[in-house]
């Protein structure tokens, strides 16, 4: 009644940890650069108003 999956090697464990760390860094960067929807809709509304004045 053992596991069907063999234990992961140390190299695979290290690679998985590095992959997860990179994933977390990318998510943190994306969150830092995220623009709230309220700000994007306000900018679009301002641009639409300027377009009609020309």
C-alpha positions as CSV (number, residue, x, y, z in Angstrom):
1,X,0.0,0.0,0.0
2,X,2.7,2.5,-0.9
3,X,2.6,5.6,-2.9
4,X,2.4,5.3,-6.6
5,X,4.6,8.4,-7.0
6,X,8.3,8.2,-6.2
7,X,9.6,10.8,-3.8
8,X,10.9,13.9,-5.5
9,X,14.6,14.4,-5.8
10,X,16.3,17.2,-4.1
11,X,16.9,18.9,-7.4
12,X,13.2,18.8,-8.2
13,X,12.3,20.2,-4.8
14,X,14.8,23.1,-5.3
15,X,13.4,23.8,-8.8
16,X,9.9,23.8,-7.5
17,X,10.8,26.2,-4.7
18,X,12.6,28.5,-7.1
19,X,9.6,28.4,-9.4
20,X,7.2,29.3,-6.6
21,X,9.5,32.2,-5.5
22,X,9.6,33.5,-9.0
23,X,5.8,33.2,-9.2
24,X,5.4,35.2,-6.0
25,X,7.8,37.9,-7.3
26,X,5.8,38.3,-10.5
27,X,2.5,38.5,-8.6
28,X,4.0,41.1,-6.2
29,X,5.2,43.2,-9.2
30,X,1.8,42.9,-10.9
31,X,0.0,44.0,-7.8
32,X,2.4,47.0,-7.3
33,X,1.8,48.1,-10.9
34,X,-2.0,47.5,-10.8
35,X,-4.2,50.5,-11.5
36,X,-7.6,50.5,-9.8
37,X,-10.6,50.3,-12.1
38,X,-12.0,53.5,-10.7
39,X,-8.9,55.4,-11.9
40,X,-9.0,53.9,-15.4
41,X,-12.6,54.7,-16.0
42,X,-12.1,58.2,-14.8
43,X,-9.3,58.8,-17.2
44,X,-11.3,57.3,-20.1
45,X,-14.2,59.7,-19.2
46,X,-11.9,62.7,-19.2
47,X,-10.4,61.7,-22.6
48,X,-13.9,61.2,-24.1
49,X,-14.9,64.7,-23.0
50,X,-11.8,66.3,-24.5
51,X,-12.5,64.5,-27.8
52,X,-15.9,66.1,-28.2
53,X,-14.5,69.7,-27.7
54,X,-12.0,69.7,-30.6
